[in-house]
Amino acid sequence: MAGAPLELPSSPGQEALWWVQHRSARKDMYNLTWRLRPAAPLDGAVLRRAWALVVERHEALRTALVPRDGAIAQRVHATVPADVQEVRWHRAPAGGPEPLLAHLAAQLHAEPFDLASAPLARLTLAEAGGVQELQVTVHHAILDGWALHLVLADLDRAITGLTTAAREGTDPAAVTAGQIFPDPPVTSRAFTEHARRPAPPAGLDHWRTRLRHARAVALHPDTPGHAGTGADGAVLRHRLSEAAATAAAEVARRIGSTLFAVQIAAVRCVLAAGGARGRTALGVVVANRMTARDQEAVGYLAHNVLFADTVEESDTLDTVAARARDALWESLPHQGVGHHTVFDALPADDAARLGAMPPVLLTHHGLIGSGLRLGGHPARLLPSPSSSARCQLVIGLLEEAGGTVVEIEYAAGRLTEATVRDFLADLEDLLRRAARPDTAVRSLPVRSRAVTGPAAVEAAGQAAVAAPGAGERARAAGADAALLEIWSTLLGRPVRPGDDFFQLGGHSLQVLSLVGTVEERTGRQLEVTEWLDHPTPARMAELLGIGTPPAPVPAPADLRRPAPAPGPDTPRRTGVAVLREGTPGGRHLHLLHGAGTGRLAYRELAAALPADWRVTVQEDDGDPAPTTVDALADRYARDLAAAAGGPLPDVLGGWSMGGLLAHAVAVRLERAARTCPPLLLLDPPAPDAVHAARPADFVSFTDAVLAGAGERAGALRPDLLTPGAPPEREARLVTALLRAAGEDARADALAARAALHRRHTAAMAGHLPAGPVAAPALLVTAEGSEEEVRQWAGRFTAAPRVVRLPADHHGLLRGAAATEIARLTTGVLTAVAG
């Protein structure tokens, strides 16, 4: 296949999803991920070839969405990459394979798609301790659930066909899509063309009439805040008890309806019993596949419609379900007119009561996702890893061999898990009690509480009317409480406004997660450098300006007092941070950053020094341009002189790359005829090895992060990791590994750290340390060989004193090793002279 991309109009539903994604803070809310557990292992090479054939077959998998002349167009490419990422651990981690695979699925699901760049689909084959899982993520704008089921059926055909071909001696690479799929694919072009026509007046009249005076309905939120499209979400999966499922089937038999009509009625009755009075509207996802050809189409055809009804005092589940049955049948000719079209045609008062997105949305998956096979063997669909909310509640109903499964995606920022579990329990109880046809449902006892109209619209995070200034006052009053909750969740313990983050057990990776979460929740940027000088919730609230914090607890004696926030005329920061203020006349240790690290790596070392020692750290100044060790050393030598205010520090040093930089700065100081202080080199890379090194790849970054996080995380290094994933996906994989090891981490923060790591390792590649340096030196090594020590000795006029410590490279800055280095540092002036 070859040729320029073909541009086609998008459907109204696709255009709506494009706009929602671009206006939402969360870009993953319309990602659709299926986790498939195959009964027989898949071969990675066969899977890659099979997926390439499926992508070649279906134009939806080669489609991007792009703005064009004020509208959104589909750009269909002739060919696109069809890669399959593979990651494997031969042995399961200590906690078993399930948590690791679940964390991986959650992270990969949350990776946003660039809608302008096809393919809008990706596959990851993951295996841990012999448990294999295929994780398939697509964007909803190109495939709905029905279409994804069709795509996976074709993937099964391709895997089976290629496996058979290989068994018969045919090279799978020589097998074509036409050989595997003799039948032509069915695209969604005809549907899109029909959907772009003006909505038929009869369809608009049908929905306007039935939604007149109806009100949105939602569960009463547990906490105030945003819960609209793109808010934080969570998923609960529940299998209906045999008694409840039997009761639902009995009601359906009595009234001659589908199970879905009964399930819609049960949800409506629970909300009515919980206080939803009057005519209320529930959202329903309709497949929109009216013909046999529609049912074979691979694309995005589904959309939402609203069904309104009133549950009267005397109503039984049978009567409410019968009305739901009739409403579904009556709507069939009009289901092609989605609510995104109807909403614009509603009277203003109805639109205000209903909102643009229903707070409660039901979708009947039926057998979609069940009966799947991969390579001819059964494949089980696991719970969704979604972590964003499309509305307050999305209630998915699946029919499996073992019965009905209810999967609820809910707005975790507004509803607690307990509230959602209460709602599920109410559904169970109502179905069981309503098995008797004379049971009035509105008076049944329920735990759930419901709201309607503008209150329900607000509960779904949509625009609502509030008293002027009331929301702002509430948010200000709760600002400190919200911060403390974030801290407590991260650290797993109660936190007070004046508590020091690191004294509570926090570490550098958790700093990245904490800052990212706080900035995301508050919408404000934290000056991290200022906060690290006094890392308390009170100082964080002060810097963010989110209310008046309680009086802070004084900082410990060995930390610098908070500095004023920089004003508009503050010059560019030098990159020198004060880790310990020390006392006047005390010694001064100046350290330079390692690759991809900053001051946080040196906290234990600084804490182990006597209280009178001042400790400063040279951090990367954030310049994104490529650089070299020599360029960094030129800049850092100038920064050192400026920060020192005249006298140089008593000791100059660094760990890993920081040792290399300390030596390079020493060269520049001596060239400037300044007496260089003694050097403290902590396990620096060997000069010749640095010169021969290549820029870092993802595997080296993964190794560095896992090793730095401790022994448990280090054990999670993958045994197989196929290269070529984009940087964000690489960061998400590391995030999953850290979370499986019990560490909290954020993918965006790790992506920034990975970029810094690549910048630093690229700077080291090809660098040959100059010399010799006349300054005395102490070389502390953990993993350095005799040859590496010899190489460093050649970079000094007098051979450095060498001390070996029983630790690995990263462990050198932790625990007993850090304490011993602090002891050595206090006597370094004497030690290096001797």
GUBA-411539 format. One record per residue (C-alpha): x negated, y, z negated; residue in three letters. Coordinates in steps of 0.1 Angstrom, whole numbers, padded with zeros to 4 digits, always signed. Example, Ala and Ser with C-alpha at 12.3 -4.5 7.8 and 13.67 -1.06 7.14 Angstrom:
2
-0123-0045-0078ALA-0137-0011-0071SER
END
This chain:
834
+0000+0000+0000MET-0013+0035+0008ALA-0001+0069+0015GLY+0009+0102-0002ALA+0033+0101-0031PRO+0070+0103-0023LEU+0090+0129-0041GLU+0126+0122-0049LEU+0152+0140-0070PRO+0156+0129-0106SER+0189+0119-0121SER+0205+0143-0146PRO+0197+0118-0174GLY+0160+0118-0164GLN+0159+0155-0163GLU+0175+0158-0197ALA+0149+0135-0212LEU+0121+0155-0196TRP+0134+0187-0212TRP+0139+0171-0246VAL+0104+0157-0246GLN+0088+0190-0237HIS+0107+0209-0263ARG+0101+0184-0292SER+0072+0183-0315ALA+0072+0145-0314ARG+0064+0133-0279LYS+0071+0096-0285ASP+0108+0096-0294MET+0117+0083-0259TYR+0090+0056-0259ASN+0105+0022-0257LEU+0083-0006-0271THR+0090-0043-0271TRP+0068-0065-0292ARG+0069-0100-0278LEU+0056-0131-0296ARG+0049-0158-0269PRO+0053-0195-0279ALA+0022-0204-0258ALA-0009-0182-0255PRO-0013-0159-0225LEU-0044-0158-0204ASP-0057-0122-0202GLY-0069-0124-0166ALA-0037-0140-0154VAL-0016-0114-0173LEU-0035-0085-0157ARG-0030-0099-0122ARG+0007-0106-0129ALA+0013-0071-0142TRP-0004-0056-0112ALA+0020-0075-0089LEU+0050-0064-0110VAL+0039-0028-0108VAL+0035-0032-0070GLU+0070-0045-0068ARG+0089-0019-0088HIS+0086+0018-0078GLU+0099+0028-0112ALA+0066+0016-0127LEU+0048+0039-0102ARG+0069+0069-0109THR+0060+0102-0126ALA+0083+0132-0134LEU+0071+0166-0124VAL+0086+0201-0123PRO+0095+0212-0088ARG+0114+0244-0077ASP+0131+0248-0111GLY+0142+0211-0113ALA+0125+0178-0122ILE+0115+0155-0094ALA+0104+0119-0093GLN+0070+0114-0078ARG+0066+0078-0066VAL+0030+0068-0060HIS+0020+0041-0035ALA-0005+0026-0060THR-0013+0033-0096VAL-0037+0016-0122PRO-0021-0014-0137ALA-0044-0021-0166ASP-0038-0044-0196VAL-0056-0035-0228GLN-0069-0065-0248GLU-0079-0066-0284VAL-0087-0097-0304ARG-0098-0108-0338TRP-0108-0145-0340HIS-0101-0145-0377ARG-0070-0130-0394ALA-0078-0102-0419PRO-0073-0108-0456ALA-0037-0097-0455GLY-0028-0120-0426GLY-0022-0111-0390PRO+0012-0096-0393GLU+0004-0062-0410PRO-0025-0057-0385LEU-0004-0064-0355LEU+0024-0042-0368ALA+0001-0013-0375HIS-0013-0017-0340LEU+0021-0017-0324ALA+0032+0014-0344ALA+0001+0033-0333GLN+0003+0023-0296LEU+0040+0030-0295HIS+0034+0066-0308ALA+0009+0074-0281GLU+0027+0100-0259PRO+0030+0096-0221PHE+0021+0124-0198ASP+0053+0124-0178LEU+0034+0139-0148ALA+0010+0110-0147SER+0020+0075-0136ALA+0023+0048-0147PRO+0047+0056-0176LEU+0042+0020-0189ALA+0013+0002-0206ARG+0006-0033-0219LEU-0016-0044-0248THR-0024-0081-0254LEU-0033-0084-0291ALA-0044-0115-0310GLU-0053-0119-0347ALA-0062-0152-0362GLY-0046-0171-0333GLY-0014-0152-0335VAL-0008-0135-0301GLN+0015-0106-0293GLU+0023-0087-0260LEU+0031-0051-0267GLN+0050-0034-0239VAL+0056+0003-0240THR+0075+0023-0213VAL+0090+0057-0212HIS+0128+0056-0213HIS+0130+0081-0184ALA+0119+0053-0160ILE+0134+0022-0176LEU+0163+0016-0199ASP+0165-0016-0220GLY+0184-0034-0193TRP+0158-0026-0167ALA+0129-0035-0190LEU+0145-0069-0195HIS+0145-0073-0157LEU+0109-0062-0154VAL+0098-0087-0181LEU+0117-0115-0163ALA+0096-0106-0132ASP+0065-0107-0153LEU+0074-0142-0164ASP+0079-0152-0127ARG+0045-0137-0118ALA+0026-0154-0147ILE+0042-0187-0139THR+0035-0184-0102GLY-0001-0174-0107LEU-0007-0202-0132THR+0007-0227-0108THR-0014-0213-0080ALA-0046-0216-0101ALA-0037-0252-0110ARG-0033-0260-0073GLU-0067-0245-0065GLY-0056-0211-0052THR-0074-0180-0064ASP-0048-0159-0083PRO-0064-0127-0068ALA-0053-0139-0034ALA-0016-0144-0043VAL+0006-0115-0031THR+0037-0099-0045ALA+0057-0112-0015GLY+0047-0148-0024GLN+0058-0144-0060ILE+0089-0123-0053PHE+0105-0132-0019PRO+0136-0112-0028ASP+0134-0074-0024PRO+0136-0053-0055PRO+0166-0031-0062VAL+0157+0005-0070THR+0178+0031-0088SER+0178+0055-0058ARG+0215+0049-0050ALA+0225+0055-0086PHE+0204+0087-0088THR+0219+0100-0056GLU+0254+0093-0069HIS+0246+0108-0104ALA+0234+0140-0089ARG+0268+0148-0073ARG+0290+0172-0092PRO+0309+0155-0119ALA+0344+0144-0108PRO+0371+0166-0123PRO+0390+0135-0135ALA+0360+0124-0155GLY+0354+0158-0171LEU+0392+0161-0179ASP+0391+0126-0194HIS+0364+0134-0219TRP+0375+0170-0226ARG+0410+0158-0235THR+0398+0130-0257ARG+0373+0151-0275LEU+0396+0180-0282ARG+0394+0190-0319HIS+0371+0161-0326ALA+0342+0166-0350ARG+0308+0150-0353ALA+0303+0126-0382VAL+0271+0116-0401ALA+0259+0102-0434LEU+0255+0128-0461HIS+0217+0136-0460PRO+0197+0128-0491ASP+0173+0157-0486THR+0174+0190-0466PRO+0152+0194-0436GLY+0150+0187-0399HIS+0164+0154-0386ALA+0169+0161-0349GLY+0153+0146-0319THR+0116+0141-0325GLY+0118+0141-0363ALA+0101+0114-0383ASP+0120+0081-0382GLY+0119+0046-0395ALA+0136+0013-0385VAL+0155-0013-0405LEU+0166-0047-0391ARG+0194-0067-0407HIS+0211-0099-0397ARG+0248-0100-0404LEU+0258-0126-0429SER+0277-0156-0416GLU+0308-0144-0434ALA+0306-0109-0419ALA+0299-0122-0384ALA+0327-0147-0386THR+0351-0120-0398ALA+0341-0098-0369ALA+0347-0126-0344ALA+0381-0133-0359GLU+0392-0097-0356VAL+0380-0097-0319ALA+0400-0129-0313ARG+0432-0115-0329ARG+0432-0083-0309ILE+0416-0097-0277GLY+0385-0075-0276SER+0348-0077-0274THR+0327-0078-0305LEU+0313-0044-0297PHE+0348-0028-0301ALA+0350-0044-0336VAL+0316-0032-0345GLN+0324+0004-0334ILE+0355+0003-0355ALA+0336-0011-0385ALA+0311+0018-0384VAL+0340+0043-0380ARG+0358+0028-0410CYS+0328+0029-0433VAL+0323+0066-0425LEU+0361+0072-0430ALA+0360+0054-0464ALA+0330+0075-0473GLY+0349+0108-0468GLY+0350+0114-0430ALA+0386+0127-0425ARG+0403+0138-0394GLY+0394+0131-0358ARG+0357+0121-0356THR+0334+0112-0327ALA+0308+0085-0325LEU+0282+0083-0297GLY+0279+0052-0277VAL+0252+0042-0252VAL+0268+0028-0220VAL+0248+0007-0195ALA+0264+0026-0166ASN+0260-0005-0143ARG+0294-0010-0128MET+0285-0032-0098THR+0264-0063-0093ALA+0238-0043-0075ARG+0236-0018-0103ASP+0230-0047-0127GLN+0199-0056-0106GLU+0185-0021-0104ALA+0152-0013-0121VAL+0153+0023-0134GLY+0170+0045-0160TYR+0208+0043-0157LEU+0221+0044-0192ALA+0235+0075-0210HIS+0256+0085-0240ASN+0294+0091-0242VAL+0315+0100-0272LEU+0346+0082-0285PHE+0369+0100-0309ALA+0395+0086-0333ASP+0413+0092-0366THR+0413+0065-0393VAL+0447+0069-0410GLU+0455+0059-0446GLU+0473+0027-0436SER+0449+0016-0408ASP+0434-0018-0409THR+0402-0029-0391LEU+0425-0046-0365ASP+0443-0014-0356THR+0411+0008-0354VAL+0393-0019-0334ALA+0423-0021-0310ALA+0421+0016-0304ARG+0383+0013-0298ALA+0391-0016-0273ARG+0416+0006-0254ASP+0393+0036-0254ALA+0364+0015-0239LEU+0387+0002-0212TRP+0402+0036-0204GLU+0368+0052-0201SER+0353+0027-0176LEU+0361+0048-0145PRO+0346+0079-0163HIS+0315+0065-0180GLN+0294+0078-0151GLY+0299+0113-0167VAL+0275+0114-0196GLY+0278+0136-0227HIS+0249+0158-0215HIS+0273+0169-0186THR+0305+0169-0207VAL+0289+0191-0234PHE+0284+0220-0210ASP+0321+0218-0200ALA+0336+0217-0235LEU+0354+0247-0251PRO+0330+0266-0274ALA+0348+0255-0306ASP+0347+0218-0296ASP+0310+0221-0286ALA+0302+0236-0320ALA+0320+0208-0339ARG+0304+0180-0319LEU+0269+0192-0311GLY+0248+0183-0280ALA+0236+0150-0295MET+0258+0127-0316PRO+0244+0123-0351PRO+0255+0086-0351VAL+0249+0066-0319LEU+0257+0030-0313LEU+0242+0008-0286THR+0252-0027-0278HIS+0221-0046-0265HIS+0241-0078-0263GLY+0217-0104-0248LEU+0192-0077-0237ILE+0158-0087-0252GLY+0169-0123-0260SER+0161-0154-0240GLY+0129-0138-0227LEU+0101-0161-0215ARG+0064-0155-0206LEU+0047-0179-0184GLY+0076-0203-0186GLY+0076-0204-0224HIS+0099-0186-0249PRO+0089-0152-0262ALA+0105-0138-0293ARG+0113-0100-0296LEU+0101-0086-0328LEU+0115-0054-0346PRO+0109-0021-0330SER+0078-0001-0342PRO+0095+0033-0336SER+0086+0060-0360SER+0106+0090-0346SER+0143+0098-0348ALA+0165+0105-0318ARG+0194+0114-0341CYS+0204+0107-0376GLN+0213+0070-0370LEU+0209+0049-0339VAL+0227+0016-0346ILE+0215-0012-0322GLY+0235-0044-0320LEU+0218-0075-0307LEU+0234-0109-0301GLU+0208-0137-0308GLU+0211-0174-0312ALA+0212-0171-0349GLY+0240-0144-0349GLY+0243-0106-0348THR+0213-0085-0356VAL+0218-0048-0366VAL+0187-0026-0360GLU+0190+0009-0373ILE+0166+0037-0363GLU+0171+0065-0388TYR+0159+0100-0396ALA+0135+0092-0425ALA+0131+0129-0434GLY+0168+0132-0443ARG+0179+0097-0453LEU+0162+0074-0477THR+0158+0037-0470GLU+0181+0030-0499ALA+0209+0051-0483THR+0206+0032-0450VAL+0206-0002-0469ARG+0237+0010-0487ASP+0253+0017-0453PHE+0244-0018-0440LEU+0258-0033-0472ALA+0290-0013-0467ASP+0293-0027-0432LEU+0289-0062-0445GLU+0315-0057-0473ASP+0340-0041-0450LEU+0339-0068-0424LEU+0343-0095-0450ARG+0372-0078-0468ARG+0389-0068-0435ALA+0390-0104-0424ALA+0426-0103-0437ARG+0446-0084-0411PRO+0467-0065-0437ASP+0437-0048-0455THR+0438-0010-0454ALA+0402+0000-0447VAL+0401+0037-0457ARG+0407+0029-0493SER+0380+0002-0495LEU+0351+0011-0520PRO+0319+0021-0502VAL+0285+0035-0513ARG+0281+0056-0482SER+0291+0093-0481ARG+0299+0110-0449ALA+0301+0146-0436VAL+0318+0159-0405THR+0318+0189-0381GLY+0291+0216-0384PRO+0278+0198-0415ALA+0273+0166-0395ALA+0257+0186-0367VAL+0233+0202-0392GLU+0226+0167-0407ALA+0215+0157-0372ALA+0190+0186-0370GLY+0209+0207-0345GLN+0217+0244-0347ALA+0241+0252-0376ALA+0253+0283-0393VAL+0239+0290-0428ALA+0240+0319-0453ALA+0214+0345-0443PRO+0182+0338-0460GLY+0195+0308-0480ALA+0175+0283-0461GLY+0143+0303-0464GLU+0148+0306-0502ARG+0153+0269-0505ALA+0123+0261-0485ARG+0101+0285-0505ALA+0113+0270-0538ALA+0105+0235-0526GLY+0072+0243-0510ALA+0050+0232-0538ASP+0071+0201-0545ALA+0069+0191-0509ALA+0031+0194-0510LEU+0028+0174-0541LEU+0050+0147-0526GLU+0027+0145-0495ILE-0003+0142-0518TRP+0013+0116-0540SER+0023+0095-0511THR-0012+0096-0496LEU-0030+0089-0529LEU-0005+0065-0544GLY-0003+0083-0577ARG+0013+0114-0594PRO-0004+0147-0585VAL-0004+0180-0603ARG-0009+0214-0587PRO-0045+0218-0601GLY-0057+0182-0595ASP-0089+0179-0574ASP-0084+0157-0543PHE-0117+0139-0547PHE-0115+0134-0584GLN-0082+0116-0578LEU-0100+0091-0556GLY-0095+0108-0522GLY-0121+0103-0495HIS-0131+0119-0462SER-0108+0098-0439LEU-0079+0107-0462GLN-0087+0144-0459VAL-0081+0141-0421LEU-0047+0124-0428SER-0037+0149-0455LEU-0045+0180-0435VAL-0028+0166-0404GLY+0004+0157-0422THR+0006+0190-0441VAL+0001+0210-0409GLU+0027+0190-0391GLU+0053+0193-0419ARG+0047+0230-0425THR+0040+0242-0389GLY+0010+0262-0403ARG-0027+0257-0399GLN-0049+0252-0429LEU-0083+0267-0432GLU-0099+0235-0442VAL-0133+0249-0450THR-0118+0273-0475GLU-0096+0246-0490TRP-0125+0221-0495LEU-0142+0246-0518ASP-0113+0240-0542HIS-0094+0210-0530PRO-0062+0212-0550THR-0025+0214-0540PRO-0023+0249-0555ALA-0052+0262-0533ARG-0036+0245-0503MET-0003+0263-0510ALA-0021+0296-0514GLU-0040+0292-0481LEU-0008+0281-0462LEU+0012+0309-0477GLY+0042+0288-0484ILE+0054+0302-0516GLY+0039+0313-0549THR+0020+0283-0563PRO+0018+0275-0600PRO-0012+0289-0619ALA-0041+0267-0607PRO-0062+0247-0630VAL-0097+0262-0631PRO-0122+0245-0607ALA-0148+0221-0622PRO-0180+0238-0630ALA-0199+0222-0601ASP-0176+0235-0574LEU-0176+0270-0559ARG-0147+0293-0568ARG-0123+0299-0539PRO-0135+0326-0515ALA-0110+0351-0501PRO-0094+0341-0468ALA-0112+0356-0438PRO-0098+0388-0425GLY-0094+0399-0389PRO-0128+0414-0388ASP-0146+0384-0403THR-0175+0374-0379PRO-0178+0339-0366ARG-0186+0313-0393ARG-0222+0302-0394THR-0213+0265-0400GLY-0231+0265-0434VAL-0208+0253-0462ALA-0214+0253-0499VAL-0208+0219-0514LEU-0222+0228-0549ARG-0227+0264-0561GLU-0253+0255-0588GLY-0266+0281-0612THR-0290+0311-0607PRO-0326+0299-0606GLY-0316+0263-0599GLY-0329+0241-0571ARG-0314+0243-0536HIS-0308+0212-0513LEU-0298+0220-0478HIS-0284+0191-0457LEU-0276+0187-0420LEU-0246+0168-0407HIS-0247+0133-0394GLY-0231+0122-0361ALA-0194+0130-0363GLY-0195+0138-0400THR-0198+0169-0421GLY-0200+0179-0458ARG-0177+0151-0470LEU-0203+0124-0464ALA-0226+0141-0490TYR-0201+0145-0518ARG-0213+0116-0540GLU-0249+0126-0535LEU-0241+0162-0545ALA-0221+0151-0575ALA-0250+0129-0588ALA-0274+0159-0589LEU-0279+0180-0620PRO-0253+0208-0624ALA-0279+0235-0617ASP-0286+0223-0582TRP-0271+0242-0553ARG-0261+0221-0523VAL-0253+0235-0489THR-0244+0216-0457VAL-0249+0226-0421GLN-0217+0215-0402GLU-0211+0216-0365ASP-0198+0250-0356ASP-0171+0235-0334GLY-0185+0246-0301ASP-0169+0220-0276PRO-0196+0224-0250ALA-0221+0196-0244PRO-0253+0202-0263THR-0287+0187-0273THR-0306+0182-0305VAL-0329+0210-0296ASP-0301+0234-0289ALA-0285+0225-0323LEU-0318+0228-0341ALA-0323+0263-0326ASP-0290+0274-0339ARG-0292+0257-0372TYR-0326+0272-0379ALA-0311+0306-0374ARG-0281+0298-0396ASP-0304+0284-0423LEU-0323+0316-0425ALA-0291+0337-0426ALA-0275+0315-0453ALA-0306+0314-0474ALA-0307+0352-0475GLY-0345+0351-0474GLY-0360+0322-0494PRO-0357+0288-0478LEU-0341+0259-0497PRO-0363+0238-0520ASP-0355+0206-0500VAL-0343+0202-0465LEU-0327+0169-0454GLY-0301+0149-0438GLY-0286+0114-0433TRP-0287+0096-0400SER-0285+0122-0372MET-0289+0148-0400GLY-0324+0135-0406GLY-0333+0139-0370LEU-0319+0175-0371LEU-0338+0183-0403ALA-0371+0173-0386HIS-0362+0194-0356ALA-0354+0224-0378VAL-0387+0219-0396ALA-0406+0221-0363VAL-0389+0254-0355ARG-0396+0268-0390LEU-0433+0260-0387GLU-0435+0274-0352ARG-0422+0306-0367ALA-0450+0305-0392ALA-0428+0298-0422ARG-0437+0272-0448THR-0412+0244-0444CYS-0398+0229-0476PRO-0402+0192-0483PRO-0380+0170-0461LEU-0355+0144-0473LEU-0348+0120-0444LEU-0320+0095-0452LEU-0321+0065-0428ASP-0326+0085-0397PRO-0326+0068-0363PRO-0361+0058-0350ALA-0375+0084-0327PRO-0382+0060-0299ASP-0348+0044-0303ALA-0331+0078-0301VAL-0350+0086-0269HIS-0339+0054-0253ALA-0303+0055-0266ALA-0273+0060-0244ARG-0243+0082-0252PRO-0218+0066-0276ALA-0189+0046-0264ASP-0157+0037-0282PHE-0171+0005-0297VAL-0199+0024-0314SER-0175+0050-0328PHE-0153+0022-0341THR-0182+0005-0358ASP-0193+0038-0374ALA-0158+0046-0387VAL-0150+0011-0400LEU-0184+0008-0417ALA-0180+0043-0433GLY-0147+0033-0447ALA-0160+0003-0466GLY-0165-0034-0465GLU-0128-0043-0461ARG-0124-0020-0431ALA-0157-0031-0416GLY-0144-0066-0415ALA-0117-0056-0391LEU-0140-0049-0362ARG-0124-0065-0331PRO-0142-0094-0315ASP-0128-0084-0281LEU-0120-0050-0269LEU-0115-0043-0233THR-0131-0009-0223PRO-0115+0019-0204GLY-0086+0031-0227ALA-0081+0068-0229PRO-0096+0085-0260PRO-0062+0089-0278GLU-0054+0052-0275ARG-0089+0044-0288GLU-0082+0067-0318ALA-0049+0050-0324ARG-0065+0016-0324LEU-0090+0027-0351VAL-0061+0042-0371THR-0043+0008-0370ALA-0074-0009-0383LEU-0079+0015-0411LEU-0042+0013-0421ARG-0044-0025-0421ALA-0074-0021-0445ALA-0053-0001-0468GLY-0067+0033-0458GLU-0045+0062-0447ASP-0055+0078-0414ALA-0041+0099-0386ARG-0048+0092-0349ALA-0050+0129-0340ASP-0076+0136-0367ALA-0096+0105-0356LEU-0094+0116-0320ALA-0110+0149-0330ALA-0137+0130-0350ARG-0143+0107-0320ALA-0149+0138-0298ALA-0174+0152-0323LEU-0191+0118-0325HIS-0194+0116-0287ARG-0208+0152-0287ARG-0234+0144-0313HIS-0245+0110-0299THR-0247+0125-0264ALA-0269+0152-0279ALA-0293+0126-0294MET-0295+0105-0262ALA-0328+0113-0245GLY-0342+0134-0274HIS-0378+0128-0283LEU-0387+0143-0317PRO-0416+0168-0315ALA-0443+0169-0341GLY-0463+0166-0362PRO-0447+0185-0390VAL-0470+0196-0419ALA-0442+0196-0445ALA-0443+0167-0470PRO-0414+0142-0466ALA-0396+0115-0484LEU-0381+0088-0461LEU-0353+0067-0477VAL-0344+0038-0455THR-0317+0011-0457ALA-0320-0007-0424GLU-0352+0007-0409GLY-0378-0017-0397SER-0416-0013-0403GLU-0419-0002-0367GLU-0393+0025-0372GLU-0411+0037-0403VAL-0444+0038-0383ARG-0427+0059-0356GLN-0416+0084-0382TRP-0450+0085-0398ALA-0464+0097-0364GLY-0441+0127-0366ARG-0459+0141-0397PHE-0494+0154-0404THR-0494+0133-0436ALA-0474+0100-0437ALA-0441+0104-0456PRO-0435+0086-0488ARG-0411+0056-0480VAL-0385+0042-0503VAL-0363+0013-0494ARG-0329+0009-0510LEU-0307-0023-0510PRO-0278-0008-0491ALA-0265-0006-0455ASP-0267+0025-0434HIS-0233+0039-0446HIS-0236+0026-0481GLY-0267+0048-0486LEU-0245+0077-0495LEU-0222+0058-0519ARG-0224+0044-0554GLY-0256+0034-0569ALA-0276+0042-0538ALA-0264+0078-0538ALA-0272+0081-0575THR-0308+0068-0568GLU-0313+0093-0540ILE-0301+0121-0563ALA-0328+0109-0588ARG-0354+0109-0561LEU-0344+0143-0549THR-0348+0159-0582THR-0384+0149-0582GLY-0390+0152-0545VAL-0415+0182-0549LEU-0437+0160-0570THR-0429+0127-0552ALA-0439+0139-0518VAL-0471+0155-0531ALA-0481+0122-0546GLY
END
